[in-house]
Amino acid sequence: MASLQGTPYDTGLDLELLTEIKRYFEKIMEIYSPVFNPIAARIDTNVLVYQVPGGMLSNLVSQLVEQKAMDKYEEVLVEIPKVRKDLGYPPLVTPTSQIVGTQAVLNVITGDRYKMVPKEVKDYVKGLYGKSPAMIDPKVRLKVLCDEEPITVRPADLLAPEYENAKKAVDALKLAKQDEDYLTYALYPQVALKFLQGAAVEEQLIKKPPDATVSATINAEPMALNVEIDGESYLVKVAPAGMTIEEAKPKAPKDGLTVPMQGVIIRYKVEKGDRVEKGDVVAVLEAMKMEQNILANKSGIVREMYINTGTTVTPGDILMTIE
């Protein structure tokens, strides 16, 4: 703006007013500093190669921190345009930017492209988000969908009415105060219930000393906490007083079905006593804002289930035993 002053391209903007705006947003940035990663704000001319817009980049960094895989940052950036090409060049705006970014992360951290595919990626390849701008790579389509065929009809025509089901579920708990509560539940079932029950707690952006009057809640299971040390985020599990983590954890055999990555168990597809076949979906994990199916590691009967829904888990945690 300053370089164009006095030229035919003068912007006409007031530099002093722009400075006021700058100072305002500097204060905003200080407030959000505990959840802000400077990597996302770093100027990188390679964005033209990696095709990653700013909003997608900040979310990508957050995902890698959550999965303790920031060392894979450059590899993921290289993988993103490859995934975008594979998926027929979806526009990198919400929600398809998240679809591309998450799949790129999974491809890199598993070391096997499309070995793990979230439900949303499968839905996209199937056509439930509409027709892709370009052709999806046939090999990728086959790997993602297996023997399923993509749809050729309008995706919305396949949706079953959801509002009434959400209304019944919320009314059964007597939690709704307004119509928006039903819609919130339909979109975010797990989060909505905590919010409507008053159990959700506002995230503190400015670090405050702990309140000495608040006593620790006694829990039979370890409590999962996200702890930031020197700018790095860690998932820490804390056992109740007088117990070790191993004592607090439910006892599970070493050959049980384990969790593949960090996230939250949002629902089970089976119950104790059910028979499952190897490869069946037994639970759904929410990781990196997407749903990831957890598959049975063998055929048999579900004998024990060790983790409650809504629990934060880490790779290697025993989910259940199948015998």
Solvent accessible surface area in square Angstrom, and as a share of the most:
residue,aa,sasa,rsa
1,M,56,0.25
2,A,64,0.49
3,S,100,0.64
4,L,68,0.34
5,Q,93,0.41
6,G,79,0.76
7,T,52,0.30
8,P,133,0.84
9,Y,162,0.62
10,D,69,0.36
11,T,65,0.38
12,G,70,0.67
13,L,101,0.50
14,D,71,0.37
15,L,97,0.48
16,E,135,0.61
17,L,103,0.51
18,L,62,0.31
19,T,45,0.26
20,E,107,0.48
21,I,89,0.45
22,K,118,0.50
23,R,143,0.52
24,Y,125,0.48
25,F,119,0.50
26,E,78,0.35
27,K,134,0.57
28,I,58,0.29
29,M,95,0.43
30,E,123,0.55
31,I,67,0.34
32,Y,105,0.40
33,S,61,0.39
34,P,30,0.19
35,V,84,0.48
36,F,74,0.31
37,N,40,0.21
38,P,97,0.61
39,I,44,0.22
40,A,21,0.16
41,A,58,0.45
42,R,130,0.47
43,I,162,0.82
44,D,48,0.25
45,T,112,0.65
46,N,67,0.34
47,V,63,0.36
48,L,154,0.77
49,V,93,0.53
50,Y,28,0.10
51,Q,61,0.27
52,V,7,0.04
53,P,54,0.34
54,G,53,0.51
55,G,59,0.57
56,M,15,0.07
57,L,23,0.12
58,S,54,0.35
59,N,29,0.15
60,L,3,0.01
61,V,2,0.01
62,S,66,0.42
63,Q,9,0.04
64,L,0,0.00
65,V,26,0.15
66,E,69,0.31
67,Q,25,0.11
68,K,109,0.46
69,A,8,0.06
70,M,40,0.18
71,D,115,0.60
72,K,64,0.27
73,Y,16,0.06
74,E,96,0.43
75,E,90,0.41
76,V,0,0.00
77,L,4,0.02
78,V,68,0.39
79,E,14,0.06
80,I,0,0.00
81,P,27,0.17
82,K,104,0.44
83,V,0,0.00
84,R,51,0.19
85,K,128,0.54
86,D,17,0.09
87,L,0,0.00
88,G,0,0.00
89,Y,96,0.37
90,P,1,0.01
91,P,66,0.42
92,L,21,0.11
93,V,94,0.54
94,T,119,0.69
95,P,67,0.42
96,T,14,0.08
97,S,10,0.07
98,Q,33,0.14
99,I,2,0.01
100,V,0,0.00
101,G,4,0.04
102,T,1,0.01
103,Q,0,0.00
104,A,0,0.00
105,V,0,0.00
106,L,2,0.01
107,N,6,0.03
108,V,24,0.14
109,I,53,0.27
110,T,45,0.26
111,G,69,0.66
112,D,62,0.32
113,R,91,0.33
114,Y,9,0.03
115,K,137,0.58
116,M,28,0.12
117,V,32,0.18
118,P,1,0.01
119,K,89,0.38
120,E,36,0.16
121,V,0,0.00
122,K,69,0.29
123,D,25,0.13
124,Y,8,0.03
125,V,1,0.01
126,K,53,0.22
127,G,13,0.13
128,L,62,0.31
129,Y,90,0.34
130,G,24,0.23
131,K,198,0.84
132,S,18,0.11
133,P,93,0.59
134,A,44,0.34
135,M,151,0.67
136,I,6,0.03
137,D,50,0.26
138,P,86,0.54
139,K,167,0.71
140,V,11,0.06
141,R,62,0.23
142,L,122,0.61
143,K,105,0.44
144,V,9,0.05
145,L,3,0.02
146,C,88,0.53
147,D,131,0.68
148,E,64,0.29
149,E,136,0.61
150,P,42,0.26
151,I,39,0.20
152,T,138,0.80
153,V,81,0.47
154,R,156,0.57
155,P,36,0.23
156,A,44,0.34
157,D,95,0.49
158,L,97,0.48
159,L,125,0.62
160,A,73,0.57
161,P,115,0.73
162,E,101,0.45
163,Y,80,0.31
164,E,98,0.44
165,N,100,0.51
166,A,6,0.04
167,K,69,0.29
168,K,140,0.59
169,A,36,0.28
170,V,0,0.00
171,D,59,0.31
172,A,81,0.63
173,L,90,0.45
174,K,184,0.78
175,L,31,0.16
176,A,31,0.24
177,K,189,0.80
178,Q,104,0.46
179,D,92,0.48
180,E,100,0.45
181,D,10,0.05
182,Y,19,0.07
183,L,91,0.45
184,T,44,0.26
185,Y,42,0.16
186,A,37,0.29
187,L,125,0.62
188,Y,126,0.48
189,P,59,0.37
190,Q,67,0.30
191,V,96,0.55
192,A,1,0.00
193,L,47,0.23
194,K,103,0.43
195,F,127,0.53
196,L,31,0.15
197,Q,102,0.45
198,G,62,0.60
199,A,62,0.48
200,A,51,0.40
201,V,136,0.78
202,E,141,0.63
203,E,115,0.51
204,Q,108,0.48
205,L,42,0.21
206,I,101,0.51
207,K,144,0.61
208,K,137,0.58
209,P,120,0.75
210,P,129,0.81
211,D,87,0.45
212,A,106,0.82
213,T,120,0.70
214,V,110,0.63
215,S,95,0.61
216,A,93,0.72
217,T,115,0.67
218,I,162,0.82
219,N,73,0.37
220,A,85,0.66
221,E,44,0.20
222,P,26,0.16
223,M,91,0.41
224,A,34,0.26
225,L,74,0.37
226,N,115,0.59
227,V,53,0.30
228,E,78,0.35
229,I,96,0.49
230,D,143,0.74
231,G,52,0.50
232,E,85,0.38
233,S,36,0.23
234,Y,90,0.34
235,L,24,0.12
236,V,56,0.32
237,K,51,0.22
238,V,63,0.36
239,A,20,0.15
240,P,23,0.15
241,A,107,0.83
242,G,86,0.82
243,M,80,0.36
244,T,77,0.45
245,I,51,0.26
246,E,118,0.53
247,E,97,0.43
248,A,7,0.05
249,K,67,0.28
250,P,59,0.37
251,K,151,0.64
252,A,35,0.27
253,P,57,0.36
254,K,199,0.85
255,D,97,0.50
256,G,8,0.07
257,L,11,0.06
258,T,57,0.33
259,V,2,0.01
260,P,61,0.38
261,M,6,0.03
262,Q,13,0.06
263,G,6,0.06
264,V,44,0.25
265,I,0,0.00
266,I,13,0.06
267,R,87,0.32
268,Y,47,0.18
269,K,116,0.49
270,V,18,0.10
271,E,124,0.56
272,K,124,0.52
273,G,47,0.45
274,D,57,0.29
275,R,153,0.56
276,V,5,0.03
277,E,87,0.39
278,K,146,0.62
279,G,39,0.37
280,D,58,0.30
281,V,49,0.28
282,V,0,0.00
283,A,0,0.00
284,V,2,0.01
285,L,0,0.00
286,E,71,0.32
287,A,5,0.04
288,M,8,0.04
289,K,147,0.62
290,M,6,0.03
291,E,36,0.16
292,Q,14,0.06
293,N,55,0.28
294,I,5,0.03
295,L,88,0.44
296,A,4,0.03
297,N,62,0.32
298,K,72,0.30
299,S,48,0.31
300,G,4,0.04
301,I,39,0.20
302,V,1,0.00
303,R,110,0.40
304,E,71,0.32
305,M,56,0.25
306,Y,32,0.12
307,I,21,0.11
308,N,93,0.48
309,T,68,0.40
310,G,28,0.27
311,T,40,0.23
312,T,38,0.22
313,V,1,0.00
314,T,31,0.18
315,P,82,0.52
316,G,47,0.46
317,D,19,0.10
318,I,35,0.18
319,L,0,0.00
320,M,0,0.00
321,T,8,0.05
322,I,3,0.02
323,E,123,0.55
